[in-house]
């Protein structure tokens, strides 16, 4: 399949989210640990109150160390009143993002390589803060698929 190369800039307002926190190594993530968290979120989504966009599951990744990171599998909410057991709430500030649609059958590595190359080519810089990237998944997508479709969003300074 031809790899998508179209990158756009999108503005996203600040958001609140509720979901499941995972922390581990890049090797653990590559072995499927995050897929399990996504599956658990899909199973528990009805426990979250005030969901503002039930169609999209967000994957927020934050750099922690050279070897690992923290990933949050969350749903956006309009208000945080009660956080279900085993879940957390977090806030993400308003940010500008470079956005690329990763399509079914494309190489995930190549999609990430392309968006980072585009950011550099355009002279943008990573936005300050620990949020390294966001992924937007259709809520019903099988987390174990070998050919996922999702949007990649990298926070940038314009």
N, C-alpha and C positions, 0 to 999 in steps of 0.2 A: 504494500500500500504506500502511496505517496505521503511523505511526512508533511504535516501542516507547518507552515512557517509564518503564518500571519499572527503578529503580536499587536495588541492594542493597549492603550492606556485607559484605565477605568478609575473612577473616583468612588470610594465606598465610605459611607458615613460611619461614625462610631457605632459599635454594636455590643450587645450583651449576649452571652451564650451560656448554655448549661449542657454538660455532658461528662464524658469519661476521660480521665487523665491516664496517660501511659508514659513511662520513662524507660529508656533502654539504649542499647547500642544500635549502630547502623546495621550490623550483622543480624541482630535480633529482628529488626524491622524487615530486613530483606528476607528473613526466614518465615515471615508471615505473622508476626506478633500484632502488628497494627491491623491486619485484616480481621483478627479475632475481636479487637476492640470495636471496629466498625460493625461487625456482626452483632455484638452485644448492644451497641447503641441502637441499631435497627430494632432489636427485640424489645428494648426498654423505652423507645421514644414516646410511648403513650404516657409514661410517668412524668414527663416534663410539662409544666404548666406554661401558658402564655407563649406558645411557639408562634413566631411571626412568619416563618417560611418553612412549612412542613415538607416541601418538595426537595429541599437541598440539605444535605449533610455536609458540614464543614470539617475539614481536617486542618488544624492549626499546628504548625511545628515551630518550636523555639529551640535555638542553640543553647546547649548546656555546657558541653565539654567537647574536646577534639573527637572523642570516641562515640559520643551519644547525644541524645536530644530528648526533649519532652514533646509529646504529641497529644493534642486534645481532639477527640471526636465529639462534635457538639452540634446542637441545633440553636439557631438564633432565636432569642426570646424578646418580647416587648417589655417584660419586667421580671425581676428575680425576686420571688417571694419565698418559695420553698425549693430546696435543692434535694432531690431524691438521694437516699442512702447510696454511698459509693460513687457519687457524682460530685462535680465541682462547678462553680460559676466563674466566669472570667469576662473581662471587658477588653475590647480591641478599639484603639483610637481610630478616628477618621484617617484614612490613608489613600495615597495614590498607588496603584498597582500596575505592573506590566502583566498582561493577561494573554494566555495562549490556550486554545482548546485542544486538549489531547483527545484524539479520536480512537475508536476501537481499532485494534490491529497495528497501531503505530508503536514505535519504540519509546518507552517512557524515558529512558536515558537520553535519547536524541531530542525529545521534546524539552527536557530540562536544559540540555546543552544549547538548544536553539534560543530559548528565552533568555538565558544568561548572556549568550553572545549578542543578542539584540540589545539588551540593556547596555552592554559595554559599547557596542557600535553607535548607539544613540547618545552616548555621553552621560547617561544617568548613573546614579549611585544608589546603593542600598539605603533604604530609610533607616534612621537610627532606631534602636530598640532591638530586642532579642527575637522578635517574630521573623523567621527566615522565609517562610512561605505558607500559603493557604491553598488548599485544594477544595473544590466544590464538586460533590458527587450527587447524582440523582439518588434520592433516598431509597429507592427500591432496587438499586443495582446490587447484584450478587457480589459480596466482598471477596469471594474466592475466585472470581473470574480472572483468567489470564489475559483478557483483553478489555480492561476497563475504559470507560469514557469519563473524563472529568476536566475541569478547568484548573489551570495552574495560575496562581496569582503571586507575584513577587513584589513586596513593598519597596517603592522607589522614592527618591527625591526628584522632583521635576525641575 
